C-alpha cells in the first residue's frame, strides 16, 4: 500500500494485477500479429523453463510436505525464474547470442499471465509456497474496510495462530 506498509488491500491488488493484464494483452496481440514468424520450439521452451525450474519442484515439495514447510531453495528458484530482472537478463543474453526473435514473447506472455490472470507474484519466505488464507491479513482487510466505510466498529482481534503454522502470519 505504501513504502512503510508493503501489503496490498484487495483493491490495490486488483489494480496491480490489472497493470500486468495490460502487458499480457499486448503480448497476446503481438503473438497473434506475428504468429507465422514465431519459432514455436524456442517459444515453448522459453515458456516452460520458467515453471519447470521455478515452480514445479516447489509445488511437488509443498504437496509432499506433511506440514507445508519446504526448503527456502524452492522459493529462491521460483522468485529467480519469475523475476523480471532475471528474465530481462535472459532476453538480453538471447539477443546477444541468438538475436531478436518473436519467440521471446513467451517470457512476457508467461510472467504477465501469471501475475495478471492468476495473481501469482514473487513468494515471500514467511508464507506457504502455495497460497492459503491468512487470518491476520483477513483482520487487516476488515479494519481497512471498516475505516473506509466510515464506521468505528472494527472487528475484535482474534488470537493469532502459532508462528510456524501453515496459515499463520509469519
C-alpha positions as CSV (number, residue, x, y, z in Angstrom):
1,X,0.0,0.0,0.0
2,X,3.0,2.3,0.6
3,X,6.7,2.1,1.3
4,X,6.2,1.8,5.1
5,X,3.4,-0.8,4.8
6,X,4.2,-3.1,1.9
7,X,1.0,-5.1,1.7
8,X,-1.9,-4.6,-0.6
9,X,-5.6,-4.1,0.0
10,X,-7.9,-6.2,-2.2
11,X,-8.5,-3.1,-4.4
12,X,-4.8,-2.3,-4.9
13,X,-4.1,-6.0,-5.5
14,X,-6.7,-6.0,-8.3
15,X,-5.2,-2.8,-9.7
16,X,-1.7,-4.3,-9.6
17,X,-2.9,-7.3,-11.4
18,X,-4.7,-5.1,-14.0
19,X,-1.4,-3.5,-14.9
20,X,0.0,-6.9,-15.7
21,X,-3.1,-7.8,-17.6
22,X,-2.4,-4.9,-20.0
23,X,1.1,-6.4,-20.6
24,X,-0.4,-9.8,-21.1
25,X,-2.9,-8.5,-23.6
26,X,-0.2,-6.7,-25.5
27,X,1.9,-9.9,-25.6
28,X,-1.2,-11.8,-26.9
29,X,-1.7,-9.2,-29.7
30,X,2.0,-9.4,-30.7
31,X,1.8,-13.2,-30.7
32,X,-1.2,-13.1,-33.0
33,X,0.2,-10.5,-35.3
34,X,3.5,-12.3,-35.6
35,X,2.1,-15.9,-35.4
36,X,3.8,-17.1,-38.6
37,X,7.1,-15.5,-37.6
38,X,7.4,-17.3,-34.2
39,X,9.8,-20.2,-33.9
40,X,7.5,-22.4,-31.8
41,X,10.0,-24.8,-30.3
42,X,12.0,-22.0,-28.7
43,X,8.8,-20.3,-27.6
44,X,7.6,-23.4,-25.8
45,X,11.0,-24.0,-24.2
46,X,11.2,-20.4,-23.0
47,X,7.6,-20.5,-21.7
48,X,8.1,-23.9,-20.0
49,X,11.5,-23.5,-18.4
50,X,10.2,-20.8,-16.1
51,X,7.9,-23.3,-14.4
52,X,10.0,-26.4,-14.9
53,X,12.8,-24.8,-12.9
54,X,10.9,-22.2,-10.8
55,X,7.5,-23.6,-9.9
56,X,7.1,-27.4,-10.3
57,X,9.8,-28.5,-7.9
58,X,8.5,-26.3,-5.1
59,X,4.9,-27.3,-5.8
60,X,5.8,-31.0,-5.6
61,X,7.8,-30.5,-2.4
62,X,4.9,-28.5,-0.9
63,X,2.3,-31.1,-1.7
64,X,4.6,-33.9,-0.3
65,X,5.3,-32.0,2.9
66,X,3.1,-33.0,5.8
67,X,3.1,-29.5,7.4
68,X,3.5,-27.4,4.2
69,X,7.1,-26.4,5.1
70,X,9.7,-26.7,2.4
71,X,13.2,-25.5,1.8
72,X,13.8,-21.9,1.0
73,X,15.6,-23.1,-2.1
74,X,12.2,-23.6,-3.7
75,X,11.3,-20.0,-3.0
76,X,14.6,-18.8,-4.4
77,X,14.1,-20.9,-7.6
78,X,10.6,-19.6,-8.0
79,X,11.5,-16.0,-7.4
80,X,14.6,-16.2,-9.6
81,X,12.7,-17.7,-12.5
82,X,9.8,-15.4,-12.2
83,X,11.8,-12.2,-11.7
84,X,11.6,-9.6,-14.4
85,X,15.3,-8.9,-13.6
86,X,16.4,-12.4,-14.3
87,X,14.2,-12.7,-17.4
88,X,15.4,-9.4,-18.8
89,X,19.0,-10.7,-18.4
90,X,17.9,-13.9,-20.2
91,X,16.4,-11.9,-23.0
92,X,19.5,-9.8,-23.2
93,X,21.7,-12.8,-23.4
94,X,19.4,-14.4,-26.0
95,X,19.5,-11.2,-28.1
96,X,23.3,-11.1,-27.9
97,X,23.9,-14.8,-28.7
98,X,21.0,-15.6,-31.0
99,X,19.5,-12.3,-32.0
100,X,16.0,-10.8,-31.8
101,X,13.0,-13.0,-32.5
102,X,9.4,-13.2,-31.7
103,X,9.8,-16.5,-29.7
104,X,10.9,-14.2,-26.8
105,X,7.3,-13.1,-26.4
106,X,6.9,-16.4,-24.4
107,X,8.5,-14.6,-21.4
108,X,6.2,-11.6,-21.0
109,X,3.3,-13.9,-22.0
110,X,4.2,-16.3,-19.1
111,X,5.0,-13.8,-16.4
112,X,2.3,-11.2,-17.2
113,X,-0.2,-14.0,-17.4
114,X,0.9,-15.4,-14.1
115,X,0.6,-12.0,-12.4
116,X,-2.4,-10.6,-14.2
117,X,-4.6,-13.7,-14.7
118,X,-3.6,-15.8,-11.7
119,X,-2.4,-13.2,-9.3
120,X,0.9,-15.0,-8.7
121,X,3.7,-12.7,-7.6
122,X,7.0,-13.4,-6.0
123,X,6.9,-15.7,-3.0
124,X,7.9,-14.5,0.5
125,X,9.8,-16.9,2.7
126,X,7.4,-16.5,5.6
127,X,4.4,-17.7,3.7
128,X,3.4,-21.2,2.5
129,X,4.7,-21.9,-1.1
130,X,1.1,-22.3,-2.3
131,X,-1.5,-19.7,-1.3
132,X,-3.5,-20.3,1.8
133,X,-5.8,-17.9,3.6
134,X,-4.2,-15.9,6.3
135,X,-6.3,-14.9,9.3
136,X,-4.1,-11.9,10.2
137,X,-4.5,-10.5,6.7
138,X,-8.2,-11.0,6.8
139,X,-8.3,-9.0,10.1
140,X,-6.3,-6.1,8.5
141,X,-8.6,-6.0,5.5
142,X,-11.6,-5.9,7.8
143,X,-10.1,-3.0,9.7
144,X,-9.3,-1.2,6.4
145,X,-12.9,-1.8,5.1
146,X,-14.4,-0.5,8.4
147,X,-12.3,2.6,8.2
148,X,-13.1,3.3,4.6
149,X,-16.8,2.8,5.2
150,X,-16.5,5.4,8.0
151,X,-17.6,3.0,10.7
152,X,-16.0,3.0,14.1
153,X,-16.9,-0.6,14.6
154,X,-13.8,-2.7,13.9
155,X,-13.8,-6.5,14.3
156,X,-12.3,-7.7,17.6
157,X,-8.8,-9.1,17.2
158,X,-8.6,-12.9,17.3
159,X,-5.9,-14.9,19.0
160,X,-3.0,-15.1,16.4
161,X,-2.2,-18.5,15.0
162,X,1.0,-20.0,16.4
163,X,4.1,-18.9,14.5
164,X,5.1,-21.7,12.0
165,X,1.6,-23.0,11.3
166,X,0.7,-23.0,7.6
167,X,-1.9,-20.3,7.9
168,X,-0.1,-18.1,10.4
169,X,1.2,-14.7,9.6
170,X,5.0,-15.0,9.5
